[in-house]
Amino acid sequence: MRKKTKNVLAVFGIGCLSTTILLISLVFLGINVVKDRFGSSDRELIHYVKDRYGVNVEIVSNTGRIPGSGGLMFEDARVRTLDKDQLEFDIHINLTNMITGDTYKQVKKKHDLYEKYRSSDIFQKLKTIGFKDIEFGIEADDPPLSLSLPDGMDLADTRNFAMLFEALPLLKQLKEETAKEENYVLNRVSIDAAILDLNKQYKSSEDLGNQLAVSNVEEFSYQFDGISEQELKKIKPQLLNYGFSKNGMLECYKMVNYHDCHSYALTVQANSEDDSISSLRYDRVKDKKIILKAIHQARELKIPVKKIIINSIYVPNKPEYQYESESKLKEQYEDVHFYYTKVEIRDLDTIDKIEDIKFFY
């Protein structure tokens, strides 16, 4: 009897230990285990929202585990309120198939703010200035406030900067009101996908335009598409001869004012049909010679190409290992391994020989 008791206690102890390890693992994985332990079935989702917010909902989508995740990730469920607002929001589900939270409060707050301000004096004045489609967004992760420019006006149009500069007092007033009355954080405003930071100081409309461009290069780079294509055509035949793919790109990645590109990046990748460089390696001299040729071609262009991006190249797991060959690294280190990844080569003006090439990744 005593032996049996010991066995039971041992099993019980192992079970407790396993449970403890599981809970610790969940904490380290950043999983929020909700107190009420709602599961992710349609019925439980509906009950969860009713219990937490007193709102009736219907299921829009509840697909469960994400394909290809090895069963470790769940797709957020989507529900819709059955009241007149018909609000849609997401319910988060963790790998234990339990609800960890939702976006109802954010979605509800955005909706209520729009209903409150849609006919307000602030919105009407913003429309008078020339903005349209003024809204707080619909999804939880939408920008805090969005404005659209008039038809036919681009982001880099100086009239846009003048409008925004004129609207700044109104936007800051709205920021203060919503923070005080609704505890709403309105630090950013989206203008046709570009983000204006309301915490920054703008001395003039031109200063505003420059700062807007600097922090939203992707949205402003359309201005340089023509010159990028023209300059890329000059070196594309040579890049193809070196064995690079025809899918190379030349893009602006840094600006200091709204009408000029300060720095361009040339993106290349090995041509899978060319056996000579179908798999670029960090430690192969002939590959580095080809890369050096591409650098020289980029430096000859009229526009300032400051870096080259290689979409896929074989490198060691630690950048500091790139100065030794694969065979030597394997002899010296037990923790070394190799993989293909995207790398950058910067400061092209300082590179004259293959020994000067450094990969950043």
DRENMAR-615530 format. One record per atom (N, C-alpha, C): z, y, x. Coordinates in steps of 0.05 Angstrom, whole numbers, plus 5000, padded with zeros to 4 digits. Layout:
ZYX...
This chain:
500049765017500050005000500050255017501650245038501850475056499150525070497850295078495250315092493150435073493250355048491350465028491750765024494350845023494951135020493851295044494151175068493151315091490151355090488751145080485851155078485051375058486551375035485951575015486351855026488551895040489052155052486952225072486052035088484052085108481452175095480652025073478252105059478552385047480952435035481452695023481252915045482352855068482253055090479453115099477852895101475052935109473553095088474153035062472853185041473553485042476153545046476953825048475653965072475453815095474253925118471253985113469853805100467053845093466654085075468454105055468254335037468754595052470654595071471254835086468854915103467654705116465354765133463054875117462654765092460554865075461055155067463455225060464055495052463755685076464555605100464255775123461255815129459655595126456755615130455555815111456455805086455355985066455956275073458356325083459056595092457256695114456856515134455256595157452356635149451456495128448756525118448456775101450656915097450457165082450157115052451156895042450856825014453356924998452857064977454857164959455456954938457656824939458356634918459756784895458456814872459656974851462056834839463856994830466456884820466056694796464256764778463956604754462156364757460856344780459356104786457156034765455556234759453256184741450956054756449855844744447555714755445055864747442655744753440155884750438355774728439455614710437855524687437355764669435355744652434755964634437156034616438455824607440855874589443056024604443555944629445656074645444856354652442356404658441456684664442056864640441356774617441756934592444756974588446356764592449256794588450456974609449456964634450457134655450157434648447757504639447257794633448957884609449157704589450757774565453657804573454657624589457457624598458057874615456157944632456758164651456158444640454058464623453258724614453258754583453658534569453558554540450758594530448758514545445958564538444558294533442958284513441358044507438658064522437857844535435357844550433657594543431157614551429357384550428357324578427557084583426557014610423657094613423057234634420257304641419157094660420757024681419956824700422456704713422356454718424556314732423456074746422056114768420555914782422155734800424555814808426255644825425655664854425655444868425355444897422555534905422555684927420055794938418555574953416055514946414555304961414255374990414555175007414355215036416855305049419055345034421555435046423455205053422454955048424154725054426454705035426154835011428354834992430655014998430255195018432455365026432355645014430255704999430055974987429255954958430556114941429856124913428356384906426456374889425156614879427056744859427157014861428857164841427857104813429657064794428857044766428357324755426657334735425957584723426657574693428057774683428857774655428158044642428058054616427458294601429458334579430458584577432458634555431058634528432558554508431458534481431958784464432958994477433359244462430859414462430959654453428659824451427559904478429159894499428259984526426459774539426859514532425259304544425259314575427559344586427759364615427459094629425859084650425658834666427158874692428658664700430058674725430358394737431158384762431358124776434158024778434457764778436957634782436757464808438457514827438257374853439657104852438356914865439356634865439456534894441656414902441856324930441056024933441255924957440355654963442055434950444455504939446055314925445355324895443255464888442255484860444255634842445655834854447555994839446756284839447456434819446856714817448756874836447557054851449057214870449057514863447457594843447457874836444857934820444458194815442058274800441458574805439358674793438458944797438659114771440159014751440259144725441259434727443459474741444659744742442659944754441259864776439360054788437060114769435959904756433759944738434560114714436960054703437960204680438460494687439560544711440060824719437460984722435460864734432860994737431661064709431860874691430860914664432361144650434961134651436561344638436161614650435761634676435261894689432562004680430561834678427961924669428162034640429561884623429861974595431362244594433162284612434762534612433162764623431462714643430162934657427162974650426062794635423162804630422263064617424063184601423363444588425063674599426263624622428063824634426564054646427964274650426764514663425764454691427164274705426364214733423664064732423363864715420863724714418563904705419164074686417064254676416064444698417964544714417264724736415664574758416464324763414864164783412064124773411764084747409064044736407464304737408864534733407564794735406464844763407964754783407164774811404564614816404264394802401864234804402263934806404763844807405263554810405063424782404463164783404263004759405662734763405862584742407162314743409762324758411562504749414262534761416062324749417162154765418861934755420861834776422861694767424961584784424261294792422061194783421360924789422260724767421260484769421860274750423460054763422559964786423859744800426259854816428159684822430559764837429859874865427759764878427159854905424960074905424260184882422360404882423660644894422160834906423361084917425061224896427061374904428861504885427361694866425261824876423562004860420761994870418861994852415961984859414462214846412762334861410962544851408062464858406262544841403362494847401962764850400062774869398563014873396363044852395363284848393163324829390763174838389063104819386562964826384863124846383862984866382163114885383663244909386263224909387863334931388863104948388363124975389362914994392062995006393362795018395962855031395763065052393663065068393363245090392363525082391963565056391063825046393364025049392764255060394864455064395964555037394464535016395464604989397764424981397664174990399863984984402364074998402164155023404564255038405764505025403964685016404964925003406364854977405264664961406564584936409364464942409464284962411964154968414064354978413164544994415064755004416164924981414364984962415265134939417164964922416764704921418364534904421064454916421464504942423864424956426464514942426664764933429164844920429664684894427564614879427764464855428664174861427464064882428063784890430963764900431863964914434663954924436564004901435764164882437464204858437763944843435463804840435563544826437263344841437063354868438663174884441663224880442463474879445263544875446263464848444663524827445463464800445763164795443863014804443962724800446162584816446762704839448962594855451662654842451962894831454562974819454962844792452862834776453262744748452762434745450962324762450262044758450861874783451961994804452461844829449861724839447661874837445061774845444361884873443261714890442561804917439661874918439062134920436262224920435762374947435462224968434962334994432062335002430462174987427562144994425862184969423562304973421662344951418962234961417762074944415161964950412962134938411062214955408662364947406262204954405062074934402761904939403261714962405561584962406361374982407561485007407261745013408561865036411461945028413261925047416061975040417062235053417962415036419162665045422162645046423362705069426262685073427562955064429062945043430363195033432763275051433563115069435863185087434863355111432263365115431263515138430863805130430663975150430264265146427264325152426064485135423164555138422964855139421864965161421765245165419465375149417365225145414965335132413365105120411365165105409664955093408264795115407464935137406164795159408064605173410564705177412564535190413164295173413264335147413664105128411363905131408864015132406563835135406663675161407363805182407563665208409663445208412063515198414163315197413463085178412163145156411362935137409362745150407462855166405462695179406762515201408562635216409862485238411262245228412562265205414162035194412561865175409961935170408361775152405561745164405361645188402761625202400861455187401761235177399861045163398561185139400061355125398861495102396961715110397361835134395762055143393461965161393461715170391461635189388561605178388361625151385661615139383861835150384962055159383462275170381862195195382761985209381661915234379961655233379561555209378061305206375161335217373961555212371161595222370961595252372661745265372561765294373461495307375361355294376261095304373860895304372460885282370160705280367960785300367561035303365461135322366161055350368661095358369461035385369560735390370460585370370560295373367760175378365860285365363060195368362160205397363160405412362360445439363160215457365460095451366459885469366359605457365659585432365659325419363759125433361359205441359659005455360958895480362259075495363658975519365958785512367458855492369758685483368758415475366458405461365258155453364357995477363258125497362457995522364757875537367058005535369457905548370657655534369757615509370657385494372657455471372957725466374757795444373257785417374857765396373757745369372458005361370557985342369358225331371158375312373558265306375358385287377358585300376558695323378258885336378659145319380859285323381359525308382359745327381759995319382660225333384060405313386660445316388160585295390060795307390461005293392461205300395261105294397061135313399861045308401961255314401061495325402961705330401661975326403162155312402162425307404362625313403562865321405563075325404963315306402563315295401963505273400163365253399763495230398363355208395363325211394063465231391163445232390163315258391963225276391063105301392562835305391162645317392462395325393162415354395662385360396662395387396162145403396361905390396061655404394761445386392861305398391461085385392260815397391960605381392460335391389960165386389160025407386959835404388059555400387259425378388159155373385958965378386458755393384458555400385658275396383958085394384857805393382657625405383457405416381557215428379757105407377257065414375256945396375556645396376256545373376756255371374256085377371956215375369456075381368756075410370256235426369756255455371856085469371055855480372955675493374255805517372955995529374056105554376756255550377056395527379556535522380556485494379856255483380756195455383856185454385156135477388056135478388956305502389456555498390356725519393056645529393456655555396056585568397056815585399656855585400857065600400557025630400456775639400556715668397856625680395756655665393156575675391656825685390956815711389757045724387157125710385456935703382857015691383357155664385457075649386057205624386957495629388557535649389557805655387257985665385357865679383058025687381458115663381157945643379758015619381258235604383958215603385558415590385258685605385258675632384958915648382259055642380158895638377559005631377759155605379059035586379359165559380959425562382959425579384559675584382759895595381059825615379260015627377360125606376359955589374560045568375960245549378360185542379860365524380460635537380960635563381560885577379061065580376660955577374261115579373461255554374861195532374261325506375161615506373961775489374662055487377362105473378261915457380761945443383061815460385461905456387761805472388761525463387661315475388661045469390960985488393360965476395760935492396860655495395860475477396860205480394760005468394959755478393359545468395159335455394359245432395859035418394158775419395358565429394058305429395258135407393758055388394857915365396157655371395157505391396257245397395957175426398157125440398057055468400356865474399956675491402056475498403956605518406556615511408556745528411156585528412856635548415556505547417356645527419456505519421256615498422656865506423056915532424357165540422457335556422157585549420257765562420657775593423157755601423657775630422657535645421857325631420757095645417757115650416457325640413557345641412357375669414057415689413057455717412857195733413656975720413456715733411656535717410356345730408656155715410255965698408955845679410255655662411555425678410155315697411155095713413655165728413755405740416055495755418455535736417855655713420055715694421355455685419755255680420854995671422554865692421954915717423554815739426154955742426155215735428555385740430455405717429455395692431055445669430955225648433255155637433254945617432755065589433355325586433055455559430255565554428355535572425755655569424055495550422655635532420555515516418355715512416055635501413755805500412555795471411256015464410056035438407856255438406256255417404256465413405456695396404956935405406057165389404357415395404957625380403557885383405058035405403558165423404758325444403458605446404758785458403659055464403559095494401459245502401259335530401259645528403259775539403560065536402860215562402860475559402360655582399860565597397560565583395160465595394260625620394960875620394161055642395360965669397460815668398860735693397960455702396060325688395260055695392660055709392659975735390259965751389559675761391559505761391159225770392759035752392158775754393458595736396458575740397358645764400258635769401758855753400259055744401459275729401759205699400558995690400658925662403358815655404558925634407058825624406858795594407758565584407658505555410258575542410058725521412458795505412458635479414558485474414658325449417558255443
